[in-house]
Amino acid sequence: MIHRWKALTTAALALWPGLAFAQATTFAPQTRLFAGYSVSVDYVPNLPYQAIVDQPRSPFFSLDSGLYGFELSFERDIRRHVGVQVSVSGYADPIRGSASYCQASSCAVSLHWNDDTRALFVTVGPVFTFRETKRTSWFAHALVGAVRSHSTFTLSGTDIQYVPMPVHELPDTLILFNSAGFGHPASLTERDTFSDVALAATLGGGFDVRMGRRLQFRTSIDWSPTFVTRPVFTTSFGPPVPYERHLQNHVRLSLGLVWRF
């Protein structure tokens, strides 16, 4: 019995380098770096007009999305077809329009407003890859992390025109109401900002097309939900709209290049 164990031990030690070499040749972990253009689309209902009563305006427009954005990601294989991905993406969405600013006696109409919104996502999680040795490879990921959003709202006007209240039809689709009143100044400027951090996720995938030995072109599409606290747009001129934490749905599309190492 002892001689058998010695023989098995000797054989295992003799075969170990070969087995280790075979394992190394069958699985070679890769590192992938991705950089590209990204766009994030949100789903906000279209109302005939939107009313904001006695509240800062910037939170209403901080939607964690934008047509101008980027995505950077780092991926590292930990075993065959499975890896870890860290993604950083950012978006900006400058919004412009005209607004009516109302008080108890009159409304200032056709004021200019703009809101500059920005959002930064940082997420991490597993990535699953398929057909890695083929010209076109596929991947899927499930990432969780946080989003930091920032919004700045500015309202301004010169040579302001006032119309008496009550007004049944206003020329603007954004209606602001100030119950304290602000008089009848010839020019007006107001500004407020809002920023916060909340939970976010990225669920989806895409494909990489080989362009060279280490270079690939990537297309990915994701469902990117966020869970921030926001007021909800309304057409009511009642009490201020309360802030609520709820799900915001976003769809993200990214296009760019992948470097493999």
C-alpha positions as CSV (number, residue, x, y, z in Angstrom):
1,M,0.0,0.0,0.0
2,I,2.8,2.4,0.9
3,H,4.5,1.6,-2.4
4,R,1.3,2.5,-4.3
5,W,1.0,5.9,-2.6
6,K,4.7,6.6,-3.4
7,A,4.1,5.7,-7.0
8,L,1.0,7.9,-7.3
9,T,2.8,10.8,-5.6
10,T,5.8,10.5,-7.9
11,A,3.6,10.3,-10.9
12,A,1.6,13.4,-9.8
13,L,4.8,15.4,-9.2
14,A,6.1,14.4,-12.6
15,L,2.9,15.3,-14.4
16,W,2.2,18.5,-12.6
17,P,4.3,20.9,-14.8
18,G,2.6,19.4,-17.9
19,L,-0.9,19.8,-16.4
20,A,-0.2,23.3,-15.3
21,F,1.2,24.2,-18.7
22,A,-1.8,22.7,-20.4
23,Q,-4.2,24.7,-18.2
24,A,-2.2,27.9,-18.9
25,T,-2.5,27.3,-22.6
26,T,-6.2,26.7,-22.5
27,F,-7.1,29.8,-20.4
28,A,-5.2,33.0,-20.9
29,P,-6.8,35.9,-18.9
30,Q,-7.3,39.1,-20.8
31,T,-7.6,42.7,-19.9
32,R,-9.9,44.9,-22.0
33,L,-10.1,48.7,-22.0
34,F,-13.1,50.4,-23.6
35,A,-13.5,54.1,-24.5
36,G,-16.4,55.5,-26.5
37,Y,-19.3,57.8,-27.1
38,S,-22.5,57.1,-25.1
39,V,-26.0,58.5,-25.1
40,S,-28.6,57.9,-22.4
41,V,-32.4,58.4,-23.1
42,D,-34.9,58.9,-20.3
43,Y,-38.7,58.4,-20.3
44,V,-40.6,61.6,-19.2
45,P,-44.3,62.0,-20.0
46,N,-45.2,64.9,-22.3
47,L,-47.6,67.2,-20.6
48,P,-49.5,70.1,-22.3
49,Y,-47.8,72.4,-19.8
50,Q,-45.8,71.9,-16.7
51,A,-46.3,73.8,-13.4
52,I,-43.8,74.4,-10.6
53,V,-45.2,76.1,-7.5
54,D,-43.0,77.7,-4.9
55,Q,-40.1,75.3,-5.4
56,P,-36.6,75.2,-6.8
57,R,-36.8,74.3,-10.5
58,S,-33.5,72.5,-11.0
59,P,-34.6,69.2,-9.4
60,F,-37.3,68.8,-11.9
61,F,-34.8,68.7,-14.8
62,S,-32.1,66.6,-13.2
63,L,-32.9,63.4,-15.1
64,D,-29.5,61.6,-15.0
65,S,-29.3,61.3,-18.8
66,G,-28.2,63.2,-21.9
67,L,-27.4,63.1,-25.5
68,Y,-23.8,64.1,-24.9
69,G,-21.8,61.5,-23.1
70,F,-18.9,59.1,-22.8
71,E,-18.2,55.6,-21.3
72,L,-14.9,54.2,-20.1
73,S,-14.6,50.7,-18.8
74,F,-12.0,48.2,-17.5
75,E,-12.5,44.5,-17.7
76,R,-10.4,41.6,-16.4
77,D,-11.0,37.9,-16.9
78,I,-11.1,35.8,-13.7
79,R,-11.9,32.5,-15.4
80,R,-13.1,31.3,-18.8
81,H,-16.1,33.4,-20.0
82,V,-16.3,35.3,-16.7
83,G,-14.7,38.5,-15.6
84,V,-15.1,41.7,-13.6
85,Q,-16.0,45.1,-15.2
86,V,-15.7,48.6,-13.8
87,S,-17.6,51.3,-15.8
88,V,-17.5,55.1,-15.6
89,S,-19.9,57.1,-17.8
90,G,-21.0,60.7,-17.9
91,Y,-23.7,62.7,-19.6
92,A,-24.7,66.3,-20.2
93,D,-28.0,67.7,-21.4
94,P,-28.4,71.5,-21.9
95,I,-32.2,72.3,-22.0
96,R,-33.6,75.6,-23.3
97,G,-37.1,77.1,-23.4
98,S,-39.4,79.9,-22.5
99,A,-41.5,80.3,-19.3
100,S,-44.3,82.3,-17.8
101,Y,-43.6,83.5,-14.2
102,C,-46.9,84.1,-12.4
103,Q,-48.0,85.7,-9.1
104,A,-51.4,86.5,-7.7
105,S,-52.0,89.6,-9.8
106,S,-50.1,89.0,-13.1
107,C,-47.8,86.8,-15.1
108,A,-44.5,87.7,-16.7
109,V,-44.5,85.9,-20.1
110,S,-41.9,84.7,-22.5
111,L,-39.0,84.6,-20.1
112,H,-35.9,82.7,-21.2
113,W,-34.8,79.7,-19.1
114,N,-32.1,77.1,-19.4
115,D,-31.1,74.1,-17.3
116,D,-27.6,72.5,-17.6
117,T,-27.7,68.9,-16.3
118,R,-24.8,66.5,-15.7
119,A,-24.7,63.0,-14.4
120,L,-21.7,60.7,-13.6
121,F,-22.2,56.9,-13.2
122,V,-19.7,54.5,-11.5
123,T,-20.7,50.9,-11.6
124,V,-19.0,47.5,-11.1
125,G,-20.0,43.9,-11.5
126,P,-19.6,40.6,-13.4
127,V,-19.2,40.4,-17.2
128,F,-19.8,37.3,-19.2
129,T,-18.1,36.8,-22.6
130,F,-18.8,34.4,-25.4
131,R,-17.0,33.5,-28.7
132,E,-13.8,35.2,-27.5
133,T,-11.7,33.6,-30.3
134,K,-14.1,34.5,-33.1
135,R,-14.1,37.7,-35.2
136,T,-17.3,38.8,-33.5
137,S,-17.6,38.1,-29.8
138,W,-20.5,38.8,-27.4
139,F,-20.8,39.9,-23.8
140,A,-23.4,40.6,-21.1
141,H,-22.9,42.4,-17.8
142,A,-24.8,43.2,-14.6
143,L,-23.3,46.2,-12.9
144,V,-24.4,48.1,-9.8
145,G,-23.1,51.4,-8.4
146,A,-24.0,55.0,-7.9
147,V,-24.9,58.1,-9.9
148,R,-24.1,61.7,-9.0
149,S,-26.3,64.2,-10.8
150,H,-26.1,68.0,-10.9
151,S,-28.5,70.5,-12.3
152,T,-28.4,74.4,-12.6
153,F,-31.6,76.3,-13.6
154,T,-31.5,79.9,-14.7
155,L,-34.5,82.2,-15.5
156,S,-34.0,85.6,-17.0
157,G,-35.8,88.3,-19.0
158,T,-35.5,92.0,-20.0
159,D,-38.3,94.4,-21.1
160,I,-40.7,91.9,-19.5
161,Q,-44.3,92.0,-20.6
162,Y,-47.0,91.3,-17.9
163,V,-50.5,90.0,-18.5
164,P,-53.2,90.2,-15.7
165,M,-54.4,87.1,-13.8
166,P,-56.3,85.0,-14.2
167,V,-54.9,83.8,-17.5
168,H,-56.5,80.9,-19.3
169,E,-53.9,80.7,-22.1
170,L,-50.2,81.4,-21.7
171,P,-47.7,81.4,-24.6
172,D,-45.3,79.1,-22.6
173,T,-45.4,75.4,-21.7
174,L,-43.4,75.9,-18.4
175,I,-45.5,77.8,-15.8
176,L,-43.7,79.0,-12.6
177,F,-45.8,80.4,-9.7
178,N,-44.6,82.5,-6.8
179,S,-47.3,82.9,-4.2
180,A,-45.2,85.6,-2.3
181,G,-45.2,87.8,-5.4
182,F,-42.3,89.7,-7.0
183,G,-43.8,92.9,-8.3
184,H,-43.4,94.1,-11.9
185,P,-39.6,94.6,-12.5
186,A,-38.5,95.4,-16.0
187,S,-35.8,92.8,-15.9
188,L,-35.6,89.6,-13.8
189,T,-32.9,86.9,-13.1
190,E,-33.2,83.9,-10.8
191,R,-31.0,80.8,-10.4
192,D,-31.0,77.6,-8.3
193,T,-28.9,74.4,-8.3
194,F,-29.4,70.8,-7.2
195,S,-27.1,67.8,-6.8
196,D,-27.4,64.4,-5.2
197,V,-26.1,60.8,-5.2
198,A,-28.3,57.7,-5.6
199,L,-28.2,54.0,-6.4
200,A,-27.8,53.0,-10.1
201,A,-27.4,49.9,-12.2
202,T,-26.5,48.9,-15.7
203,L,-28.0,45.7,-17.2
204,G,-27.4,44.7,-20.8
205,G,-24.6,43.7,-23.2
206,G,-23.4,43.9,-26.8
207,F,-20.8,42.7,-29.2
208,D,-17.2,43.4,-30.2
209,V,-16.0,43.1,-33.8
210,R,-12.2,42.5,-34.3
211,M,-10.4,45.2,-36.2
212,G,-6.9,44.1,-35.5
213,R,-4.8,41.8,-33.3
214,R,-5.6,43.9,-30.2
215,L,-8.3,46.3,-31.4
216,Q,-12.1,45.8,-31.5
217,F,-15.1,47.9,-32.2
218,R,-17.8,47.7,-29.6
219,T,-21.6,48.3,-29.7
220,S,-23.5,47.9,-26.4
221,I,-27.1,48.7,-25.3
222,D,-28.2,48.7,-21.7
223,W,-31.2,49.3,-19.4
224,S,-29.8,51.8,-16.8
225,P,-32.2,52.4,-13.9
226,T,-31.6,55.0,-11.3
227,F,-33.3,55.4,-7.9
228,V,-33.2,59.1,-7.1
229,T,-35.5,61.4,-5.1
230,R,-37.3,63.8,-7.4
231,P,-40.5,65.9,-7.6
232,V,-42.9,64.9,-10.3
233,F,-44.1,67.3,-13.0
234,T,-47.8,68.2,-12.8
235,T,-50.3,70.6,-14.3
236,S,-51.8,71.4,-10.9
237,F,-51.4,74.8,-9.3
238,G,-52.1,73.4,-5.8
239,P,-49.6,72.9,-3.0
240,P,-45.9,72.3,-3.8
241,V,-45.2,68.8,-5.3
242,P,-43.5,66.5,-2.7
243,Y,-40.2,64.8,-3.5
244,E,-40.5,61.0,-3.9
245,R,-37.9,58.3,-4.4
246,H,-38.9,56.2,-7.3
247,L,-37.5,54.3,-10.3
248,Q,-36.2,56.2,-13.4
249,N,-35.8,54.2,-16.6
250,H,-33.0,55.0,-19.0
251,V,-31.7,53.2,-22.1
252,R,-28.0,53.6,-22.9
253,L,-26.2,53.1,-26.2
254,S,-22.4,53.1,-26.4
255,L,-20.1,52.9,-29.4
256,G,-16.3,52.9,-29.2
257,L,-13.0,51.0,-29.3
258,V,-11.7,48.1,-27.2
259,W,-8.0,47.5,-26.6
260,R,-7.1,43.9,-25.5
261,F,-4.0,43.0,-23.5
